[in-house]
Amino acid sequence: MDLLSAEPNRQAAYLQAAGVGAEEILLQLDDVLHVARARVGDRSLSHEEYLLLQSVNGRANSVSEGAEPIWTEVALEEAVEWRELRAAARVAKAALERSWSQKFDVASTFDAEDSW
C-alpha cells in the first residue's frame, strides 16, 4: 500500500529504478489481494479489513480499464483514475494501520497481564 498510496513522483522513481511499467503498481496490489484472501481464511485478517483492500481494488479496476495512455508516467501525475486510486489507497492504509495498531495494543496488554 505504500507504493500505491505514494505521490506520483515517488511512484515514477520506483518504476524507473525497477525498470518496469506502471502496471507493476497494480500487479503488486493483486499480489496483496491473493495473500489477503488466504489471511481471511485463516482469520488473521478480518472481513472488514479485506473489504478495505477490495475498495482499493475497485479503484484499481478503473485504472486498468483506462485507455493505453493511462500506463505512462505522465498519466501517474495527471490522470484522475490514478489520483482516485492513490486517495483510496491512503484511506485504506490509514484504516488498516489503525486497526492493526489497536490489535497490537490489545495483544500487548494481554502479554503484560500474563507476566504478572
C-alpha positions in Angstrom: 0.0 0.0 0.0 3.0 2.3 0.4 3.7 2.5 -3.3 0.1 2.5 -4.2 -0.6 5.5 -2.0 2.7 7.3 -2.8 2.9 10.6 -4.6 3.3 10.3 -8.4 7.0 11.3 -8.4 7.8 8.5 -5.9 5.8 6.0 -8.0 7.7 7.1 -11.1 11.0 6.9 -9.4 10.2 3.4 -8.3 9.2 2.3 -11.8 12.4 3.8 -13.3 14.6 2.2 -10.7 12.9 -1.2 -11.1 12.8 -0.9 -14.9 9.1 -1.8 -15.0 5.9 -0.2 -16.3 3.1 1.5 -14.4 1.1 -1.7 -14.5 3.5 -3.1 -11.9 1.8 -0.9 -9.3 -1.5 -2.7 -9.9 0.2 -6.1 -10.1 1.6 -5.6 -6.6 -2.0 -4.9 -5.4 -3.1 -8.1 -7.0 -0.4 -9.9 -5.0 -1.6 -8.3 -1.8 -5.2 -9.4 -2.5 -4.1 -13.0 -3.0 -2.4 -13.0 0.4 -5.4 -11.2 2.0 -7.8 -13.8 0.8 -5.7 -16.5 2.4 -5.4 -14.4 5.6 -9.2 -14.0 5.8 -9.4 -17.8 5.5 -7.1 -18.3 8.5 -8.7 -15.4 10.4 -5.5 -13.3 10.6 -7.3 -10.6 8.6 -10.8 -9.6 9.3 -13.5 -9.4 6.7 -13.8 -5.6 7.2 -10.0 -5.3 6.6 -10.4 -7.3 3.5 -13.2 -5.1 2.3 -10.9 -2.1 2.6 -8.5 -3.7 0.3 -11.3 -4.6 -2.1 -12.4 -1.0 -2.2 -8.9 -0.1 -3.4 -9.1 -2.8 -5.9 -12.3 -1.3 -7.3 -10.4 1.9 -8.0 -7.5 -0.1 -9.5 -10.0 -1.6 -11.9 -10.9 1.9 -13.1 -7.2 2.4 -13.9 -6.8 -0.9 -15.7 -9.9 -0.2 -17.7 -8.5 3.1 -18.9 -7.0 3.8 -22.3 -3.5 2.9 -23.2 -2.1 6.4 -22.2 -3.1 5.5 -18.6 0.1 3.4 -18.3 2.6 6.3 -18.7 4.5 8.2 -16.0 2.7 11.4 -17.2 -0.6 9.7 -16.5 0.5 8.9 -13.0 0.6 12.6 -12.4 -2.3 13.8 -14.5 -5.0 11.0 -14.8 -8.0 11.2 -12.5 -8.0 7.5 -12.2 -4.6 7.4 -10.7 -5.4 10.2 -8.3 -8.5 8.4 -7.1 -6.6 5.2 -6.7 -3.9 6.9 -4.6 -6.6 8.5 -2.4 -8.4 5.2 -1.9 -5.1 3.5 -1.0 -4.3 6.2 1.5 -7.7 5.8 3.2 -7.4 2.0 3.3 -3.8 2.2 4.5 -4.6 4.5 7.4 -7.6 2.4 8.4 -5.6 -0.8 8.3 -2.8 0.8 10.3 -5.3 1.9 13.0 -6.9 -1.5 13.1 -3.6 -3.3 13.4 -2.3 -0.9 16.0 -5.3 -1.5 18.1 -4.9 -5.3 17.8 -1.2 -4.9 18.7 -2.2 -2.7 21.8 -4.7 -5.3 22.9 -2.2 -8.2 22.4 0.5 -6.2 24.4 -2.0 -5.7 27.2 -2.7 -9.4 27.4 1.1 -10.2 27.3 1.7 -7.7 30.1 -1.1 -9.3 32.2 0.4 -12.8 31.6 3.7 -11.6 33.1 2.1 -10.8 36.5 
